[in-house]
């Protein structure tokens, strides 16, 4: 070495040649070269629960290395906040898998400055050479990352953990499988997606410049099933998921729920690399939010071999009640064949519940079995199933033959046990009925609440093994909730004498894991007696001023003895408007009233009946109000082109009109009598009938008679009620207009240097053309009706009429309205409504990065620049330690003055100067009712 160091006249050439020689011998390498021969890697992150610091995380990086490559004694981890740590040593005693892969792990902890999204990453140089699905793989850097979210509003977070190692091998012409066995300790939902492999241009040199590596797709990356690698690659028979279609194009896919990767089937031997993301979603008060992502990059080595994989058999997915032991028996048999000698099979199981769950292979040989055991407890109840990944792997006699696998996941859903011994007891007086519910103390005290549900009428229902909550469509409505420690509940909401009520309860479990219990047994009770009930609202006469409606009801039935000083009070309203008392009846047997002097031509009427009775223990009358009932309202839609009249009728009544047919009556042109033309069984609140083959230019008149019944009272089974009579003439239909709106210039609004003026007003410019639908329509409309709605799904209201083909809607408090236009012919016949045209808003919400609440009336408040009104803003502001200092949803425009803080304030009660982080959940007042989340920071200067 000394001779080499002195080589050359002045030593310079000698030093250069020495460096070249040492580099060629592999003794002198750049730091980056230590990462060569990387096969796979991923990063997992765990929040510090020991000290309770929500900003401190423990990071574990796993690196899979080809044993023939150089060592990787230490690594650099980039924390995603502009910092990094070099020289992180590998942990001792790394395992070796399949005889050719070392699994190195590196551990480090890091404390973040505050809330934010942080991509924790590793950049390795270089990948293995000769990877078939990318160019120049030896010179492509290796990049993996795990993104975490620190947000006090979402709670603490641990990243998903990939339990299964990335070492599975593939064979030409056979299905390749890999399942990472992802697990989330917080119970968050996981979603898997294949993605392109990534690199960082310039490697660690570039990454170290900012400590924020910017990844990009590796050069000329394609997925392993790309035809450019093996143009004639086809699928082979496979009974798993997805089922193989022999001879069809080869594919590689990943199941979004289980993470299972299936490549059916490799056709070219060699080395491939794939990557996939594991996205983590949390259910929050604001809905589901993606709060993290893990990226695994892994190598697949495909070999041409006669070896065949074993065949694994596992039980189907299952659902269990917490506390119930789970025993799963799995088996596997070696895939030996004429050219593939038999080998022993090894069984493996991977899951986040191993331990406390256990898995044991029961025997050795070419045909083996294994037993999985687990008894989930109340803490394991969750919305998402637990996935156990079983793997069977053969054991070839030499390393030249790849060990092949069969992999199958089993999903285990854990639900809460049902609350036990629910009972319901009637109580109270006729004017204040109460159902008193009792049940045993709930087994799972970690539940968040117990929900109470009720429906009219008893309901026999036995839940299945995984049917949590009340059955959809069974008519149950939630009437209350109590803590899991409660064992009683008193229901006094709208109970009526003479009716039966069914109760069921079940438990919900806290987020983020969530989950629910199986519903309890039914408790059904009946209140004695019978309340007065409306039975008829029958239109006798149709007239604008002398219309008549007959109202009838049932006589109430006393629980015991006789009523004292009974009376009825009948009230009436137009539609859902205010009610007016129309009759007071003191005769208990008088249950009919004819209401006269009504405009039954134009109005639908609603009636309410209240019964008063004095009980012996009180001088104050007890009152019972029956559910309201409306008259049947019929409307007509004439269609002169198709020679039809559509008859619609609607009602809102406490009896059921949907069990028996309604009768449609028609009076023909020139006739003085109505004849029945059809029967139609309507729905719960309306019905429709289309009368066809009519004569254009003629007037037709209709009314509808409904037939109702009360389910619990057989004597109330034929309740007949007529609608008003209504007439319409079949006339030719005007052509439906085609509407457009002039759009807003959003760029000009966003570029304004100041906030919107107070009381800003807007105008929308409408234009339309004469359409050509329906076929045969008339184009000579005499005027147009303009309708406006707050949203496209809202109610359109007539705002104006015009003879022009344009209209300007002025002086609006916001631009986001929707419009429709209708043409009207000289005969009064109206076209259909045009297409809806909605003015889109410029949905931007720009918050400053600095404000100065110093009382100089300049930049004194923290508020956004927006383009239109906002319905609501839920703002949370945190100091640099992650402590919440301000929260409000009272002012859509925030207008925070730096006061009203807790935990981070000066003696004056005002926030100190410094950097603060904000989370704003914003609901815009645009037509789409857009909801967005904004996060960032602001500097407060005093």
Phi, psi and omega in degrees: 000319179297322178297320179294321182294333181263006183294135177102159187295314180244008176090340183293311179295325179298317180296321181295315180293325177298314180298318180296319181294314180298322178295320179293327178281351181085007180278333182239111182230146170299155179305323183299328186292344180296342184266009181292160182069031175284130178259321184197169177186157172198165185235134174237149189226138180229132180286151181285109177261348182289313181264346180082009179281112183288350182259359180257134183227146173260128188243131177236121178254128178250127182236127178260125188234137172297126185295342179277354181272179179286164181286162174231079186291334179208164183222167172248133176244130176263126190273353177086358177247019181090009177234165178212168172229125178267162170066030178287116186284155176284152178287156185288157172056059178292139179284158174241130185242136178059017176076358184223004183225122171269140179247103179267142173233148182225133185238141179203154173240156182210141177251125184270157183288339182166194182300150178158177174254128187231115175275108178275128191219163174228138177239119181246148180226114008232177175284172172299149176282156172079017176292127191285333188257027169206162181268141172050052188299329181296337180257005178267129178289164182248128184227128169226157181208160170225123181261130177244156177240125172254112184208109182303334180290337182262346184088176182286157188218137168248140181289159171301148178246133178261106188283327185272134180290155183266068186229008185290141184256163182232159178231146178299133176077011178230155182288130175262138180229144169209138174226121183287350181056055180293144181214138176240118184293339181272354182083015178289157179280140180245142177226133186250141178211131171296147177213169178288150174289151186237159175220174171239115180300129182087353174062214184293334178299313178292317182299323183288343180297321182239350187061019176230080182303136178251108184280157172216164180293138179298158188298125176055041180285137170225157177287155185301337181271010182295134182300339180294339179272312180219091187301332186254020181292132181227163178285159173240169181298134179205129184267359181279204181243123356285150179295135180286145176242095185306131179092343177285166183301138177298151180211157168232134183213165177227130178291126186295335184264316183265342182082002183293125176262130180234124175241109182237097002215150177299142180238354182225127179291149179148191182252135178230155171232138175233164174220154175211157178254146171242101181272138185248121182244135180241136173280118182238172175300344180260010184101186180288135178230136174282119186243001179187160178212131173251134176245122171254131172248129186217155182260143174240120178260118182256128182237144172277113187212156174271352180297146179240143181287156174290166176248123184255137176240126181231159178287165179289166174304151182215164178232135182227156173274137179309134183099350180267125179297140177248123176234117181245127177257124178240157180214158179210149177229140183295146182269053181287154179209188182303323181252011182230099181297152182292142176225160177292154182244136175251141178251141178226155174222137180230132178188156175290347179261009174254108347285174011282347177297160180231153173221134182223131172279129190277336184204174176242161179132194181274347176230114189230161175229160177216157182233127176253132181229138178198135173243098180291147176248187185300330180291346181268357178297132184201156174295317186269146178286155170274133182255126173250120181261117177261139180226134173248129183228134178277174184230082180301156185287344181214163183287345178289338178259123184289143172283123183254158189226159164235135186230135176217130176269149173235130181259130180242115177262132181248124180243161179283150176291154180289144170302145189252147167062044176291132178227150178230131181234129179285147180205176176092186180250169179306330180268355181210067183287146181222135169258118180263115181258140175223152176203167179288154176303133188289140184298317186263096182283356174276359175298155180273327181192163173245128183261140182249129182236149181219151171213159175281135178085143177293151186217108180282121183207130176242114184292150174284180186295340181230019181271098179267157179071189180272150183292137179295141178079005181274354177091006178284142178232135179291131180243355179179174175209152182218161175296161181294344178279344184288153177228007179218158174203137178250119179258120179230029186261104170064033179279145185232138177297146178087355181253154175259146181227134179256133179239143170215152179227155172207165185257143170250151183245155190289155172288161004277341183293323179067212182105168182208169179259166167293147183289154181289176168296161178278140168241115184241134179225161177230133176273132182293164180080193178205134176280162171292136183229133174294139180234336183216134166227088195250120179282112180272322183226132176259116180198154181286339182225337182242028179294153181227143175228130175264124180249131179231155178210169179269152175282132181293159180242128182285148176294315179202143180073204183242158175289149178246124179051053181286152173201155175250145169235121181253126180242156184225145173220158175270116183062235178254022181285186182294148184269147177235132177290125183247342181199141169239123188237121183263354180267115183302328184276350182275104186239026178224141177217131177259116182267120186246170176069037183256158172262077181285347176294318188257337193241149166257132186251146179242134183241144178230135182240128176240132180252132181246140181206137179264126180267155185299332185274002183211150175268352179270126181298142172271136181239144175233126180253123180284153175303143183289162178217141179254164169287158176282127183246120181255142175226156184238144173235101179281142177229094183293332181291314182266003177059044180231158172231118177270122181257118177246141175221148185217155183198162173221095190228155181280346175268172187255113177268359188267358182266343182228152184292147168268151181253134179253125180248142181226141171253119183281163178302132179084352182264159177247001183236153176262139177234144178290131181243345182193162168232138181221132174275115186275184176269196184293333184223358183196167176211164182216140174220136178253115179269123190247171175059042177269170184259119178301147180086356182256152178263136178234141181240147186218156158211162184237139175244118179269156178234115185242172179202152170262127188299324187269359185228106184294333182282354177247063188240003181217062185270106184263131179219127180267147171275178171290161174272141183216142183236152176206152179253137177283107178241159177299143185267134173295156179290140181286127180292160175244115192256142172226160177236142171285126186279157179279145175275093184292327182300322181292324179290317182294334182277351180298137184283344185237177179285165177297144178297153174296141180059035176300137178240159185226163172223147178242133182258116182255142172220147177214161177239161177285122182278188180231022178236148356285169181303135180084009182289163179266134183267354188265061176292147180264337173199173184231143177258133183251128181243149180225145177222155178292323178221165182296328178271001182275189181273126178274129183243137177294125181247338183186170173227152181207152175268353182273172175260025179208163180200142177245119177266105191258164170057044177267143180289348177205161182272345194275080174235162175245149186226153169219155181231146180228132178273146180233127179276169180299333179283352185093353180293137184252148176281175169291161176291144180292178169301153175277138176237116184249133177281116178284144180267159173273089187278090170229152186214099188248118179257142181288159176265002180205142168210155191232084181282068183250009175082012180266010178063020176232116179057042186275344183233154177267106183213157185271161163261125183227171182257342183203172182301155179240136179287315186201143172229121174261106184254134172233133182236133185236148174278182186293346178267004179085008180273132181288128180246347181201141176208136178196152170228020184278328184244113180302336183255017173066287179051048177285130182262003182090010180246188177065035186257164178221132176090339180219083184209161173274180181294342179277357182084008179256151179295142177289159174294147179149191182267134176232150180249142183234153172228115183243119174262112191246132174246112182278158180263031179277175183297328180274358182050051185298139174238128180221157179245133179237133179230146178176200182225159177216141177261125178262123180238127179255000000 
